[in-house]
Amino acid sequence: MSRVILCSGKRAENPFVMKASGRKVYTVEELCYCLRDELDTLDGDVLGQELAVFLGKELGLSDRAETLRKLIDGNSDLKSRLVVVLCSSDLYTAPEINDICEEFERNLNMTPLSRAKKVADRHLAEGRIKTALAAYREILSDERIGELGDSELSTIIHNCGVIKMRLGYPEEAASLFLRAYAHSDEKETVRCYLLALKLLGDEERYIKEAMRLFDNGEMLKTLEDEISELLERFEESGGLDGVERLRTLMEENRPGEFDRIAHEQIAELKTSYRADIESEE
């Protein structure tokens, strides 16, 4: 059972905004929680002067704010800054703060691209798909891309395919899934690739690729059943009609209405996805 945490300190009039998620923070307990929750995105900007001002001016924690300022001015390590903030409330115990700091250090020891991937993954998981796509593309265009292993690279390309599917571009998604499969033969990537071909209505290409990628008849039958069920649910929900509607709006250059309907469809998909997950638990 989760703990119930009472916010006992001062409530800010002007919130601190978390850089990665855009969440607005009004109390020190909320601040500590969000820092923990977005640990993989923390950097010198988040743990910087703006945060020190927020602690002192908005939350009335002048001593903590001054300590943080001294660490920042002295170019202290990010872990020390994080500890100062986490110790500003009773949200976490000393052992918990120690565990958080150890995890934070592990994140800092990751390569820049691996950290960037974690941030992009968070954007995708929380529904900020355009931000996630931009972040993934930036990683893929980075000259250090060779530092990533095949598994990480495959996941990035696969996730770009997922986003393209959500945006209503199955042809681009299919190409991305095929690229992802070349780096890692994940069955989920194959399933998504074949699903994209189904959505394109390219039955000949679908059958050809299904036979090429699956030499196990039983596995192919299982995949067929999964895709048929998914397509049936998608059609019942009006998803295919929604994709066509979005295409029309884009062709007619109506960006305002396009964004509104796209956000509505994404919200519906997220609700449906959460319902499916809860039913499986």
C-alpha positions as CSV (number, residue, x, y, z in Angstrom):
1,M,0.0,0.0,0.0
2,S,1.3,3.5,-0.9
3,R,2.1,6.0,1.8
4,V,0.0,9.2,2.2
5,I,2.3,12.2,2.3
6,L,0.9,15.4,3.9
7,C,2.5,18.6,2.5
8,S,3.2,20.5,5.7
9,G,5.4,23.3,4.4
10,K,4.6,26.6,2.6
11,R,2.8,26.4,-0.7
12,A,4.4,28.5,-3.5
13,E,2.4,31.2,-5.3
14,N,4.6,30.7,-8.4
15,P,5.4,27.1,-9.2
16,F,8.7,25.6,-10.1
17,V,8.4,23.9,-13.5
18,M,10.2,20.6,-14.2
19,K,12.1,21.0,-17.4
20,A,11.5,17.5,-18.8
21,S,7.8,16.9,-18.0
22,G,6.5,20.5,-17.6
23,R,4.9,19.5,-14.3
24,K,4.3,22.4,-11.9
25,V,5.5,22.1,-8.4
26,Y,4.1,24.1,-5.5
27,T,5.5,22.4,-2.3
28,V,8.8,21.0,-1.1
29,E,7.3,17.5,-0.9
30,E,6.1,17.8,-4.5
31,L,9.5,19.0,-5.5
32,C,11.3,16.1,-3.9
33,Y,8.9,13.6,-5.4
34,C,9.3,15.1,-8.9
35,L,13.1,15.1,-8.6
36,R,13.0,11.5,-7.7
37,D,10.5,10.6,-10.4
38,E,12.5,12.4,-13.1
39,L,15.9,11.4,-11.8
40,D,17.2,10.5,-15.2
41,T,16.5,14.0,-16.6
42,L,18.2,16.0,-13.9
43,D,21.1,18.3,-14.9
44,G,22.8,21.5,-13.9
45,D,19.9,23.5,-15.3
46,V,17.3,21.8,-13.1
47,L,19.6,21.8,-10.0
48,G,20.6,25.4,-10.6
49,Q,20.0,29.0,-9.5
50,E,16.3,29.0,-10.5
51,L,15.7,26.1,-8.0
52,A,17.6,28.0,-5.3
53,V,15.4,31.0,-5.8
54,F,12.3,28.8,-5.7
55,L,13.4,27.3,-2.4
56,G,14.1,30.6,-0.8
57,K,11.6,33.0,-2.2
58,E,8.6,30.7,-2.8
59,L,9.0,28.0,-0.1
60,G,10.6,30.1,2.6
61,L,13.5,27.7,3.0
62,S,16.2,30.4,3.1
63,D,18.9,28.2,4.7
64,R,18.5,25.5,2.2
65,A,18.4,28.0,-0.7
66,E,21.7,29.6,0.6
67,T,23.4,26.2,0.9
68,L,22.3,25.3,-2.7
69,R,23.6,28.7,-4.0
70,K,27.0,28.1,-2.4
71,L,27.2,24.6,-4.0
72,I,26.3,26.1,-7.4
73,D,28.7,29.0,-7.2
74,G,31.4,26.5,-6.1
75,N,30.7,24.3,-9.1
76,S,29.9,21.4,-6.7
77,D,28.8,18.1,-8.1
78,L,25.1,17.5,-8.9
79,K,24.7,14.8,-6.3
80,S,25.5,17.2,-3.5
81,R,22.9,19.7,-4.8
82,L,20.3,16.9,-5.0
83,V,21.0,15.9,-1.4
84,V,20.4,19.4,-0.2
85,V,17.0,19.5,-1.8
86,L,15.9,16.0,-0.8
87,C,16.8,16.7,2.8
88,S,14.5,19.8,2.8
89,S,11.5,17.6,3.5
90,D,10.6,14.4,5.4
91,L,9.3,12.7,2.2
92,Y,12.3,10.3,2.1
93,T,14.3,8.6,4.8
94,A,18.1,8.8,5.0
95,P,18.5,5.3,3.5
96,E,16.0,6.1,0.7
97,I,17.9,9.3,-0.1
98,N,21.1,7.3,-0.2
99,D,19.5,4.8,-2.7
100,I,18.2,7.7,-4.8
101,C,21.7,9.3,-5.0
102,E,23.3,6.0,-5.9
103,E,20.8,5.6,-8.8
104,F,21.5,9.2,-9.8
105,E,25.2,8.5,-10.0
106,R,24.6,5.5,-12.1
107,N,22.6,7.7,-14.5
108,L,25.4,10.3,-14.6
109,N,27.9,7.5,-15.5
110,M,25.9,6.6,-18.5
111,T,27.0,7.8,-21.9
112,P,25.3,11.0,-23.1
113,L,23.4,9.2,-25.8
114,S,22.1,6.5,-23.4
115,R,20.9,9.3,-21.0
116,A,19.3,11.1,-23.9
117,K,17.5,7.8,-24.8
118,K,16.2,7.5,-21.3
119,V,14.8,11.0,-21.5
120,A,13.2,10.3,-24.9
121,D,11.7,7.1,-23.5
122,R,10.1,9.0,-20.7
123,H,8.6,11.5,-23.2
124,L,7.1,8.6,-25.1
125,A,5.8,6.8,-22.0
126,E,4.1,10.0,-20.8
127,G,2.4,10.7,-24.1
128,R,4.6,13.6,-25.4
129,I,5.1,11.8,-28.7
130,K,6.3,14.7,-30.9
131,T,8.8,15.7,-28.3
132,A,9.9,12.0,-28.1
133,L,10.2,11.8,-31.8
134,A,12.4,14.9,-32.0
135,A,14.6,13.6,-29.2
136,Y,15.0,10.2,-30.9
137,R,15.9,11.8,-34.2
138,E,18.5,14.0,-32.5
139,I,20.1,10.8,-31.1
140,L,20.0,9.1,-34.5
141,S,21.7,12.1,-36.2
142,D,24.4,12.4,-33.5
143,E,27.9,11.6,-34.7
144,R,28.4,9.4,-31.6
145,I,25.6,7.0,-32.6
146,G,28.2,4.2,-32.9
147,E,28.5,4.2,-29.1
148,L,25.1,2.7,-28.8
149,G,24.7,-1.1,-28.8
150,D,22.4,-2.8,-31.3
151,S,19.7,-3.3,-28.6
152,E,19.5,0.4,-27.8
153,L,19.6,1.5,-31.4
154,S,16.9,-1.0,-32.3
155,T,14.7,0.3,-29.5
156,I,15.1,3.9,-30.6
157,I,14.2,3.1,-34.2
158,H,11.3,0.9,-33.1
159,N,9.9,3.6,-30.9
160,C,10.1,6.1,-33.9
161,G,8.0,3.5,-35.8
162,V,5.5,3.4,-32.9
163,I,5.2,7.2,-33.0
164,K,4.7,7.2,-36.7
165,M,2.0,4.6,-36.4
166,R,0.2,6.8,-33.8
167,L,0.5,9.8,-36.1
168,G,-1.1,7.8,-38.9
169,Y,1.8,7.1,-41.1
170,P,2.0,3.3,-41.4
171,E,4.3,3.3,-44.5
172,E,7.0,5.3,-42.6
173,A,6.3,3.1,-39.6
174,A,6.8,-0.1,-41.6
175,S,10.2,1.2,-42.9
176,L,11.3,2.0,-39.4
177,F,10.3,-1.3,-37.9
178,L,12.2,-3.1,-40.7
179,R,15.3,-1.0,-39.9
180,A,14.9,-1.8,-36.2
181,Y,14.6,-5.5,-36.9
182,A,18.0,-5.4,-38.7
183,H,19.7,-4.4,-35.4
184,S,17.8,-6.8,-33.2
185,D,15.4,-9.6,-34.1
186,E,12.8,-8.8,-31.6
187,K,9.5,-10.5,-32.3
188,E,7.6,-7.4,-31.1
189,T,9.2,-5.4,-33.9
190,V,8.2,-8.0,-36.4
191,R,4.6,-7.9,-35.1
192,C,4.5,-4.1,-35.4
193,Y,6.0,-4.3,-38.9
194,L,3.4,-6.8,-40.2
195,L,0.7,-4.8,-38.5
196,A,1.8,-1.7,-40.4
197,L,1.6,-3.6,-43.6
198,K,-1.9,-4.8,-42.7
199,L,-3.0,-1.2,-42.1
200,L,-1.6,-0.3,-45.5
201,G,-3.8,-3.0,-47.1
202,D,-0.8,-4.4,-48.9
203,E,-1.8,-8.1,-48.5
204,E,0.7,-9.4,-51.0
205,R,3.6,-7.7,-49.3
206,Y,2.3,-8.8,-45.9
207,I,2.2,-12.5,-46.8
208,K,5.6,-12.3,-48.5
209,E,7.2,-10.7,-45.4
210,A,5.3,-12.9,-42.9
211,M,6.6,-16.0,-44.7
212,R,10.2,-14.6,-44.8
213,L,10.3,-13.6,-41.2
214,F,8.4,-16.5,-39.7
215,D,9.4,-20.1,-40.4
216,N,7.2,-21.4,-37.6
217,G,3.6,-21.9,-38.8
218,E,2.2,-21.9,-35.3
219,M,3.9,-18.6,-34.4
220,L,2.6,-17.1,-37.6
221,K,-1.0,-18.2,-36.8
222,T,-0.7,-16.7,-33.4
223,L,0.5,-13.5,-34.9
224,E,-2.4,-13.5,-37.4
225,D,-4.9,-14.0,-34.5
226,E,-3.3,-11.1,-32.6
227,I,-3.3,-8.8,-35.6
228,S,-6.9,-9.7,-36.5
229,E,-8.1,-9.0,-33.0
230,L,-6.2,-5.7,-32.8
231,L,-7.5,-4.5,-36.2
232,E,-11.1,-5.5,-35.2
233,R,-10.8,-3.4,-32.0
234,F,-9.2,-0.5,-33.9
235,E,-12.0,-0.5,-36.4
236,E,-14.7,-0.7,-33.7
237,S,-13.1,2.3,-32.0
238,G,-13.2,4.3,-35.2
239,G,-9.4,4.4,-35.3
240,L,-9.1,3.9,-39.0
241,D,-11.7,6.5,-39.7
242,G,-9.8,8.8,-37.4
243,V,-6.6,8.3,-39.4
244,E,-8.3,9.2,-42.6
245,R,-9.9,12.2,-41.0
246,L,-6.5,13.5,-39.9
247,R,-5.0,13.0,-43.3
248,T,-7.8,15.0,-44.8
249,L,-7.2,17.9,-42.4
250,M,-3.5,17.8,-43.1
251,E,-4.1,18.0,-46.9
252,E,-6.6,20.8,-46.4
253,N,-4.0,22.7,-44.2
254,R,-6.1,23.0,-41.1
255,P,-3.5,22.6,-38.4
256,G,-5.6,23.8,-35.5
257,E,-8.3,21.2,-36.0
258,F,-5.7,18.6,-36.9
259,D,-4.0,19.1,-33.5
260,R,-7.3,19.1,-31.6
261,I,-8.5,15.8,-33.1
262,A,-5.0,14.2,-32.9
263,H,-4.9,15.0,-29.1
264,E,-8.4,13.6,-28.7
265,Q,-7.4,10.3,-30.4
266,I,-4.2,10.0,-28.4
267,A,-6.1,10.5,-25.2
268,E,-8.6,7.8,-26.2
269,L,-5.8,5.4,-27.1
270,K,-4.0,6.1,-23.8
271,T,-7.3,5.4,-21.9
272,S,-7.8,2.2,-23.8
273,Y,-4.2,1.1,-23.3
274,R,-4.4,1.7,-19.5
275,A,-7.7,-0.3,-19.4
276,D,-6.0,-3.2,-21.2
277,I,-3.0,-3.1,-18.8
278,E,-5.3,-3.0,-15.7
279,S,-7.3,-6.0,-17.1
280,E,-4.1,-8.0,-17.5
281,E,-2.9,-7.4,-13.9
